[in-house]
Amino acid sequence: MEHVYLAVALAAIAGGFFLESMVRRATMHSLPAVPPKELDDSYAPGEFSRFIHYTRARLHFGNVQGVITSGAIFLFIALGGIGLTDFWAASLATSLGFDGFNAASMSGDIVRGLIFLVILAVLSAALGLPFTLYDTFVLEERYGFNRTTWKTFLLDRIKGVILTALLGGPLIALVIAAFHLAGSWAWLAGWAVASAFSLLMLWLGPSLLLPLFNKFEPLEEGELRSDIEKYCSAQNVDVTGVFVMDGSRRSSRSNAFVTGLGSKKRIALFDTLMESLQTNEIVAVLAHEVGHYTLGHIPRTVALSLIRNAALFFLLGLALADPDLYASFGVTGMPVAAGLVCFGLVIAPLSYVLGVVDNALSRKHERQADAYAARTLGKALNIDAGASLAGALKKLTTDNLANPSPPRIAVVLHHSHPPLLERIRSLRSQAA
């Protein structure tokens, strides 16, 4: 049994690589020669050809990144990188005065675990940084999407590191402590800690964390704000503020979202959204987002996530009690942090399946939110809601050079939203 865990992890990495390669290949072969008839009037001259070139460039980039990243991770694990990293972490913890090699020592295990995860994070960042730089400053720049300066890029990374240290460090320490103190109920204690943290971030994130990375300015008085407030009032949605977010600092891509727990909601519109869409189209996009809240998608998704995580923590508790899990990856003793990483590698196939289920549920919610927007917007503002939402979706797809009709395998595995053509046809059938 000792080497079964390692074999499963390596098979998962290899299988994931080949599956993702198949998805990219299917996407490449499914690219149409001409725009779909639903989008005949949506692409500016030369824009459809630009979409094809951009998609091919992204797929080629994904192939290169997949080979290098998957190959590096596979070799790192196969050659004992997990065990060696944990040994370095234990040695450093010992040099700092903790009982680093004694996994039964809670303080020693916490320090050892934090050092272990920091080393892995640094290695992961070093592996991914060249691809991030190329993606941002070469590929996205070439097609006119990137607006990120080097200063913004560096500040984002620095802020991310600080937040990870301030929030992630204590969380990991608490989870490790839970597995030391709670005995046979350690999995439940660990799940409680992680769940409380997730709910706290869901509550505080929009108001405290997002402003660290973006500026939010109140939407000026005018037709758009008036229509938004009128629509939200008709849906009994209590809006505490409508804000414009400077998404253009980093990209020309557009979005909108509604945040807030309970009855109080905050609306955020990307400034790029306001540049590309008409007033009725912006309100239609917002109506879709309001639909998620009114239909209870957010609490339902959170509840399902908590239930799923409880099951995963139960499995984690069983795995962390098995010495073979650690031995399989060359880890000495039974340190919790190393066990968490090993378990994550072994459970990757299940996580992949759960991701497919999550995406299917998300696509269902998106269809429901589309229908909600089309049903309610016309009544509240006396506009053609279906046409407005379809027009907004078309512009967002063409402006972002998104694929309007990806292959089914890509949709099933990766897409949280239905393909554009499916959404347009659904809106038309609803209006008929």
Stockholm file with secondary structure:
# STOCKHOLM 1.0

chainA/1-432         MEHVYLAVALAAIAGGFFLESMVRRATMHSLPAVPPKELDDSYAPGEFSRFIHYTRARLHFGNVQGVITSGAIFLFIALGGIGLTDFWAASLATSLGFDGFNAASMSGDIVRGLIFLVILAVLSAALGLPFTLYDTFVLEERYGFNRTTWKTFLLDRIKGVILTALLGGPLIALVIAAFHLAGSWAWLAGWAVASAFSLLMLWLGPSLLLPLFNKFEPLEEGELRSDIEKYCSAQNVDVTGVFVMDGSRRSSRSNAFVTGLGSKKRIALFDTLMESLQTNEIVAVLAHEVGHYTLGHIPRTVALSLIRNAALFFLLGLALADPDLYASFGVTGMPVAAGLVCFGLVIAPLSYVLGVVDNALSRKHERQADAYAARTLGKALNIDAGASLAGALKKLTTDNLANPSPPRIAVVLHHSHPPLLERIRSLRSQAA
#=GR chainA/1-432 SS CTTHHHHHHHHHHHHHHHHHHHHHHHHHHHCCSSCCGGGTTTSCTTHHHHHHHHHHHHHHHHHHHHHHHHHHHHHHHHTTHHHHHHHHHHHHHHHTTSCTTCTTCHHHHHHHHHHHHHHHHHHHHHHHHHHHHHIIIIIHHHTTCBCCCHHHHHHHHHHHHHHIIIIIHHHHHHHHHHHHHSGGGHHHHHHHHHHHHHHHHHHHIIIIIGGGTSCEEECCSSHHHHHHHHHHHHTTCEEEEEEEECGGGTBSCCCEEEECSTTEEEEEEEHHHHHHSCHHHHHHHHHHHHHHHHTTHHHHHHHHHHHHHHHHHHHHHHHHTCHHHHHHTTCCSCCHHHHHHHHHHHTHHHHHHHHHHHHHHHHHHHHHHHHHHHHHHHHHHCSCHHHHHHHHHHHHHHHTTCCSSCCHHHHHHHCSSCCHHHHHHHHHHHHC
#=GC SS_cons         CTTHHHHHHHHHHHHHHHHHHHHHHHHHHHCCSSCCGGGTTTSCTTHHHHHHHHHHHHHHHHHHHHHHHHHHHHHHHHTTHHHHHHHHHHHHHHHTTSCTTCTTCHHHHHHHHHHHHHHHHHHHHHHHHHHHHHIIIIIHHHTTCBCCCHHHHHHHHHHHHHHIIIIIHHHHHHHHHHHHHSGGGHHHHHHHHHHHHHHHHHHHIIIIIGGGTSCEEECCSSHHHHHHHHHHHHTTCEEEEEEEECGGGTBSCCCEEEECSTTEEEEEEEHHHHHHSCHHHHHHHHHHHHHHHHTTHHHHHHHHHHHHHHHHHHHHHHHHTCHHHHHHTTCCSCCHHHHHHHHHHHTHHHHHHHHHHHHHHHHHHHHHHHHHHHHHHHHHHCSCHHHHHHHHHHHHHHHTTCCSSCCHHHHHHHCSSCCHHHHHHHHHHHHC
//
